[in-house]
Amino acid sequence: MVQEQIQEALVDLAAEEAQGEGGGLKVLKDVTSELEGMVPKGEGQMNLISSAGTLDVWNRHSGRHSHILTDQLRFQLRKRFPRNHPMAGQRVYSLKPVDVAVAPKLKCWLHPDHPKREWLNKIGLVGKTCLAASIPTEYAIRVHMRRRHPTAYDLILDEERKEEKRKDNELRQKELEALQKIAGPKRETYECPHCDRFFDTPQGLKLHITKEHKDAIN
C-alpha cells in the first residue's frame, strides 16, 4: 500500500510540474527522470518504510535523515532550496540516502578563536562570544548569526560596508593622484570635514555638505 502511494505521488508530482512549466513530453521526461533518481531501485526501495505510512527522507545538502508521512510526500518533494542557498533551485529531499562530503567544522564569527575576533573587539563586540564551532558552511554561519546574534550581525555588516566604502575612497584618491601626475601640477582639492569625500572646487564641496550633511550644519 505504501509503495503504491509513493508511485502515485511521484507520477502526480511529475505531471503537475510538467504542466506548470508549459507541458510537453520533454519536460515530463526530465521531471520524471529527476524524481526517479531520488528513489532506490529494486528491493532497496522497501527499506524506505520504517513503519506503516511513514517514509525515510534525506536532505540532499546535509545528508540529514528524517521521517515524513506518506501523505506529505508530494509536499516535501516540492520543496526546493532558496535562492541564496548553495543548491538554489534544487529539491531539498530525496527518498534514498545521500552521500555528502564531510563538512568542515567552522566557528561562529563570535567564537574566541575566530580570525575575525581581533577586528570584532575593535568595533565594539568585546566580551560578546559564542562557542559554536561545528558549523558546516559559511552560508550556515550567516544563518546562525542572523538567528542567534542579530544585533551583532547587523553591526558587523554595517562596519564591513563602511570598511568597503573607505577602501573605495582610498582607491579613488590614488587614481586621482595618478591622473594629477599625468596632467601636470597638482590642483587644489577641498576635503569634506564630515566624511572622506573630496572635491575640486569649493562650490562642489558646499553642494555636497548641503545635500549629504545638512543635519551637521544645522
C-alpha positions in Angstrom: 0.0 0.0 0.0 2.8 2.4 0.9 4.7 1.6 -2.2 1.6 2.4 -4.3 1.3 5.7 -2.5 4.9 6.5 -3.3 4.5 5.7 -7.0 1.2 7.6 -7.3 2.6 10.7 -5.6 5.7 10.7 -7.9 3.6 10.3 -11.1 1.2 13.1 -10.0 4.0 15.4 -9.0 5.8 14.9 -12.3 2.7 15.6 -14.3 1.8 18.6 -12.2 5.3 20.2 -12.6 5.5 19.4 -16.3 2.1 21.2 -16.8 3.3 24.1 -14.7 6.4 24.5 -17.0 4.3 24.6 -20.1 3.7 20.9 -20.6 5.4 18.9 -23.3 6.8 15.4 -23.4 10.4 16.5 -22.8 9.6 18.4 -19.7 7.6 15.5 -18.3 10.5 13.1 -19.1 13.0 15.5 -17.4 10.9 15.8 -14.2 10.2 12.1 -14.1 13.9 11.3 -14.5 14.8 13.6 -11.7 12.2 12.1 -9.4 13.2 8.6 -10.2 16.8 9.4 -9.5 15.8 10.1 -5.9 14.2 6.7 -5.3 16.2 3.5 -4.6 15.8 0.7 -7.2 14.6 -2.8 -6.6 14.3 -4.2 -3.1 16.2 -1.4 -1.6 13.1 0.7 -2.0 11.4 -1.3 0.7 13.9 -0.1 3.2 12.4 3.3 2.9 9.5 2.2 5.0 10.2 2.5 8.7 6.5 1.8 9.7 3.2 1.8 8.0 2.5 5.1 6.3 5.9 6.5 7.2 8.8 7.2 4.8 12.5 8.0 5.4 13.8 11.0 3.6 17.3 12.6 3.4 18.3 16.3 3.0 20.2 16.4 -0.3 22.6 19.1 1.0 23.4 18.0 4.6 22.5 14.3 4.2 20.4 14.6 7.4 17.9 11.8 7.8 14.2 12.4 8.9 10.8 10.8 8.7 7.6 12.0 6.9 4.1 10.6 6.5 3.2 9.3 3.1 0.5 11.9 2.5 3.2 14.6 2.9 5.4 13.1 0.1 4.2 15.4 -2.7 4.5 18.5 -0.4 8.0 17.6 0.8 9.3 16.8 -2.7 8.1 20.2 -4.0 10.4 21.9 -1.6 13.5 23.5 -3.2 16.4 25.3 -1.7 16.1 29.1 -1.6 18.0 31.5 -4.0 20.8 32.3 -1.5 21.5 28.6 -0.8 24.5 26.8 -2.4 22.0 24.3 -4.0 19.5 27.0 -5.0 16.5 25.7 -7.0 17.2 22.1 -6.4 15.0 19.7 -4.5 15.5 19.6 -0.7 14.6 16.0 -0.1 15.5 12.6 -1.5 13.9 9.2 -0.9 17.3 7.5 -0.8 20.4 8.1 1.3 22.6 10.9 0.2 26.3 10.8 0.2 27.7 14.2 1.2 31.3 15.2 1.7 32.4 15.6 5.3 31.7 19.2 6.0 34.3 21.4 7.6 33.7 22.4 11.2 33.6 26.2 11.1 33.4 28.6 14.0 30.8 31.2 14.7 32.2 34.7 14.0 31.9 35.5 17.7 34.0 32.5 18.7 37.0 33.5 20.8 39.4 31.7 18.3 37.8 33.0 15.1 40.1 35.0 12.8 37.7 38.0 12.9 38.0 38.1 16.7 40.5 40.9 17.0 38.6 43.1 14.5 35.3 42.4 16.2 36.8 43.6 19.5 37.8 46.9 17.8 34.3 47.5 16.5 32.7 47.2 20.0 32.0 43.5 20.4 34.4 42.9 23.2 33.1 40.2 25.5 30.4 39.1 23.0 31.2 35.5 22.4 29.7 32.2 21.1 31.3 28.8 21.4 29.6 27.3 18.3 32.4 25.6 16.4 30.8 22.9 14.3 29.0 24.9 11.7 29.2 23.2 8.2 29.4 26.1 5.8 29.9 29.9 5.5 26.2 30.1 4.5 25.2 28.3 7.7 27.4 30.7 9.7 25.4 33.7 8.3 22.1 32.0 9.1 23.4 31.2 12.6 24.5 34.9 13.1 21.1 36.2 11.8 19.1 34.0 14.1 21.3 33.8 17.3 23.1 37.1 17.2 21.0 39.6 15.1 22.3 42.8 16.8 26.0 41.7 16.4 25.3 40.5 12.8 23.8 43.9 11.8 26.8 45.7 13.4 29.3 43.6 11.6 27.6 44.1 8.2 27.4 47.8 8.8 31.1 48.0 9.7 32.1 45.9 6.7 30.2 48.3 4.4 32.0 51.3 6.0 35.3 49.5 5.5 34.5 48.8 1.9 33.5 52.4 1.3 36.7 53.6 2.9 38.8 51.3 0.7 36.8 52.6 -2.4 37.6 56.2 -1.4 41.2 55.4 -0.9 41.3 53.8 -4.4 39.6 56.8 -6.0 42.1 59.1 -4.2 45.0 57.1 -5.6 43.5 57.2 -9.0 43.0 61.0 -8.8 46.6 61.5 -7.7 47.8 59.4 -10.6 45.8 61.4 -13.0 47.1 64.7 -11.5 50.6 63.5 -12.0 49.9 62.8 -15.6 48.0 66.1 -16.1 50.8 68.3 -14.6 50.9 70.5 -11.5 48.7 69.3 -8.6 45.4 71.0 -8.4 44.0 72.2 -5.0 41.3 69.8 -3.6 38.7 70.5 -0.9 38.1 67.8 1.7 34.8 67.3 3.4 35.1 67.7 7.2 32.3 65.2 7.8 33.4 62.3 5.6 36.2 61.0 3.4 35.0 62.7 0.2 37.0 65.5 -1.5 36.2 67.9 -4.4 38.0 70.0 -7.0 36.1 73.2 -6.2 34.7 75.0 -3.1 31.3 75.0 -4.9 31.3 71.2 -5.2 32.2 70.8 -1.5 29.5 73.2 -0.4 26.9 71.5 -2.5 27.9 68.1 -1.1 27.8 69.3 2.5 24.4 70.9 2.0 23.0 67.7 0.5 24.7 64.9 2.5 25.4 66.6 5.8 22.6 69.1 6.3 22.0 67.7 9.8 25.6 68.5 10.8 25.4 72.1 9.7 22.0 72.9 11.3 
